Amino acid sequence: VQLVESGGGLVQAGGSLRLSCAASGSIGTIDVMAWFRQAPGKQRDLVAQIGSNGRPNYANSVKGRFAISRDNAKNTVYLQMNSLKPEDTAVYYCNANIWATGGGWRDYWGQGTQVTVSS
């Protein structure tokens, strides 16, 4: 199973970006899908997560600005980021709890995509 992210880049403060993460491979079922971020010298923190029922949860720092969604038919999770701030600058990682055929449940991570917000 692989998670492949796309959509990062450089944007000015107040701008928007949309991240995508597609899961592929021997996937049986995907439960929670999530986005984490890690700024230089800091720990990796949860940004948003979405259950298989579509119910989202957000970190307080992004509520009202970010929106997480998923397309179960495409095994893909998205993160729409609006009103971006310089403090949103980080490497963003996709995470998914997946039951792989023949492998059982485990967490998988993407390779990370850089988001840089200039002031």
TAPE-V786667 format. One record per residue. N is the residue number from 1. SS is DSSP state (A for helix, B for strand, O for the rest). PHI is phi in degrees with one decimal (NA if undefined). BURIAL is + if it has 24 or more other C-alpha atoms within 12 Angstrom, else -. Layout:
BEGIN
N	SS	PHI	BURIAL
N	SS	PHI	BURIAL
END
This chain:
BEGIN
1	O	NA	+
2	B	-130.1	+
3	B	-115.7	+
4	B	-121.9	+
5	B	-96.8	+
6	B	-154.6	+
7	O	108.6	+
8	O	-72.5	+
9	B	160.0	+
10	B	-106.1	+
11	B	-144.1	+
12	B	-79.5	-
13	O	-54.9	-
14	O	92.7	-
15	O	-83.6	+
16	O	-132.6	+
17	B	-142.4	+
18	B	-126.4	+
19	B	-97.0	+
20	B	-128.3	+
21	B	-144.8	+
22	B	-109.9	+
23	B	-95.6	+
24	B	-143.6	+
25	O	115.9	-
26	O	-84.1	-
27	B	-91.4	+
28	B	-93.2	-
29	B	-143.1	+
30	B	-112.6	+
31	B	-93.8	+
32	B	-75.1	+
33	B	-118.8	+
34	B	-150.9	+
35	B	-120.6	+
36	B	-117.5	+
37	B	-143.7	+
38	B	-139.4	+
39	O	-88.5	+
40	O	-55.7	-
41	O	77.1	-
42	O	-120.9	-
43	O	-78.9	-
44	O	-80.3	-
45	B	-119.0	+
46	B	-71.0	+
47	B	-100.3	+
48	B	-161.3	+
49	B	-142.4	+
50	B	-142.8	+
51	O	-80.5	+
52	O	-64.7	+
53	O	-87.5	-
54	O	87.9	-
55	O	-79.7	-
56	B	-97.0	+
57	B	-136.0	+
58	B	-130.7	+
59	O	-67.5	-
60	A	-58.0	-
61	A	-67.8	-
62	A	-118.1	+
63	O	-58.4	-
64	O	85.7	-
65	O	-115.2	+
66	B	-107.8	+
67	B	-138.5	+
68	B	-101.4	+
69	B	-148.4	+
70	B	-144.7	+
71	B	-119.2	-
72	A	-65.1	+
73	A	-67.2	-
74	A	-105.0	-
75	O	51.4	+
76	B	-128.2	+
77	B	-120.1	+
78	B	-122.7	+
79	B	-135.0	+
80	B	-88.8	+
81	B	-115.5	+
82	O	-116.0	+
83	O	48.5	+
84	O	-65.3	+
85	O	-120.2	+
86	A	-54.9	-
87	A	-72.6	-
88	A	-82.7	+
89	O	-61.9	+
90	B	-178.7	+
91	B	-88.9	+
92	B	-101.3	+
93	B	-117.0	+
94	B	-88.8	+
95	B	-137.9	+
96	B	-147.4	+
97	B	-95.3	+
98	B	-126.9	+
99	B	-95.5	-
100	B	-88.7	-
101	O	-60.0	-
102	O	81.7	-
103	O	-124.2	-
104	B	81.2	-
105	B	-82.2	-
106	B	-163.9	-
107	B	-87.3	-
108	B	-121.2	+
109	B	-125.0	+
110	O	-81.9	+
111	O	-83.0	-
112	O	97.3	+
113	B	-136.1	+
114	B	-80.3	+
115	B	-119.8	+
116	B	-123.3	+
117	B	-113.7	+
118	B	-92.4	-
119	O	-88.8	-
END
